[in-house]
Amino acid sequence: MEGLKAINGKHEHVKFDAKLGSTDEANALIATRRKSKEIRRPSITLSREFSTTSTASYSSSDEEDDISPRDKEQRNSKNFSDFCIRNIKHADFGRREIEIAEQEMPALMDLRRRAQADKPLNGARIVGCTHISAQSAVLIETLTALGARVRWCACNIYSTQNEVAAALAEAEYSIFAWKAEEEEEFWWCIEKCISADNWQPNMILDDGGDLTHSIIKKYPTLFKGMKGIVEESVTGVHRLYQLAKTGKLSIPAMNVNDSVTKQKFDNLYSCRESVLDGLKRTTDIMFGGKQVVVCGYGEVGKGTCSALKGLGAVVYVSEIDPICALQACMDGIRVVRLSEVVKTADIFISCTGNKNVINRDHLDKMKNGAIVCNMGHSNTEIDVASLKTNDLTWEKVRSQVDHVIWPDGKRVVLLAEGRLLNLSCSTVPSFVLSITHCTQALALIEMFNAPEGRYKQDVYLLPKKMDEYVASLHLATFDAHLTELTDDQAKYLGLNKSGPFKPNYYRY
Ligand SMILES: NC(=O)c1ccc[n+]([C@@H]2O[C@H](COP(=O)([O-])OP(=O)(O)OC[C@H]3O[C@@H](n4cnc5c(N)ncnc54)[C@H](O)[C@@H]3O)[C@@H](O)[C@H]2O)c1
């Protein structure tokens, strides 16, 4: 498994340069080093600040080529060339990856089959900016099967699966993305998706808000012909609400992040299923009896704790919110301040969506061999920047694994440079992404087909009935049989027999 190899077959030591104050300076140094071939890829990458859901996912072909895809002329087997990806030759491998994902995304495939005849997205021209993985390829191909035309780029510089991008290009998708894009290339790819001959997008599917932001800044007139924005991430949604509040949102937007079928499944169950995988692949650690501190007991923290407890770890939680803290108590977990266990715990996992939750003071006090990682969206939950001082040495021991070494020889094991552990070091379950992508597809269908005036220049949640529909599509996989309300019961509860079954304020 490539994720377990040491970079370039040997360990890299990097003494941090205290002068690297800014990201720009750091990137400039990295670029110079790359050019001089001093190192192929720096062990500490200070590239684009990760936004919202910004993640890096596991890809099997990440460091194959030093030539920027922008400098290559590529055509697919049908002579199509409106794309920019790492290597079109890997299309067959990527197609197999997509087919494997389809197997675990039965509900999205079912939605594709059910709606294919109606073509509810006929006439939709969707510009998309998401992670480019086998699972998102299933979404892209579903949208096309439902009648949409699309152009697509990556919402994150690291998360593209190159072979999947190749498969999409081979299938004549205009796709602009490769793993490990430079900052400037990232924005170039977005630009290529927005503007092209004979192309004027009328829908946006965004994850993080960078695409929407680009259109606002450079192509505001495009909004005139647009029907809506569908946004997936916490940060992107936050930006949209700010725009709406200041009267600057010129078209309707749908917040899919807060759909129940996204939040309760992606955040809770997906993390429960993937956190151990990320830790295992990078450290080979055994969990039984290990003391683990999980910072934050929201959805992600709950999933993380549940997985760890299942394998016999001794779990502690730190929380700021008394309700979540009490929930942890009820689940039999000790609630502590980080400072109480910082010297003794074996593993630290941040799951808060906050910043500097694990700071340099904590890191200074940890014991030799302590493992530190993050499951929250941004790479600032652990104050990684505070570890970039002259007194500490960084040693890259494996892909996504750095040892940070103190002057007395103490080593702290930092995973994925503080970025999302599961998306950087393992995979996330396709089934969960089927739920998330169904939600996105339905949000696009809803906005595209909504009668004039249903949605104004504001941010909306997906109608509850659609949330319930997404869930019901997935029940068939488990041969789960829903109970139907009797007429009498429906009357008693004041419900329609076909839903929605809960009010919007219900918390699940
Ligand atoms: N890794 C993944 O696959 C994945 C999936 C979904 C979401 N996320 C990200 O994970 C983060 C958490 O998501 P969530 O749905 O659990 O959010 P949430 O709001 O439900 O939970 C976060 C919890 O952290 C607590 N918290 C905040 N600051 C804290 C601090 N300083 N110390 C201790 N606790 C603190 C909050 O009180 C809250 O209970 C977000 O950044 C989200 O974007 C990651």
The ligand as an ORCA input file, in Angstrom:
! r2SCAN-3c Opt
* xyz 0 1
  N     -13.468     14.091      9.134
  C     -14.611     14.091      8.480
  O     -14.873     13.237      7.626
  C     -15.621     15.130      8.814
  C     -16.972     14.912      8.424
  C     -17.881     15.905      8.749
  C     -17.496     17.053      9.405
  N     -16.175     17.231      9.741
  C     -15.694     18.421     10.461
  O     -15.501     18.072     11.843
  C     -15.718     19.234     12.668
  C     -16.739     18.910     13.744
  O     -17.971     18.610     13.133
  P     -19.233     18.223     14.034
  O     -20.335     17.920     13.078
  O     -18.848     17.233     15.065
  O     -19.503     19.636     14.736
  P     -20.276     19.882     16.111
  O     -20.501     21.326     16.182
  O     -21.408     18.925     16.201
  O     -19.200     19.431     17.235
  C     -18.047     20.138     17.591
  C     -17.941     20.095     19.099
  O     -16.693     20.665     19.512
  C     -16.923     21.391     20.693
  N     -15.812     22.345     20.874
  C     -15.605     23.539     20.267
  N     -14.460     24.097     20.707
  C     -13.921     23.231     21.582
  C     -12.736     23.232     22.365
  N     -11.879     24.262     22.337
  N     -12.479     22.168     23.158
  C     -13.338     21.126     23.225
  N     -14.493     21.069     22.509
  C     -14.769     22.111     21.695
  C     -18.284     22.034     20.497
  O     -18.888     22.389     21.711
  C     -19.050     20.923     19.782
  O     -19.761     20.108     20.678
  C     -16.153     20.334     11.726
  O     -15.027     21.088     11.425
  C     -16.643     19.585     10.490
  O     -16.537     20.353      9.316
  C     -15.260     16.284      9.488
*
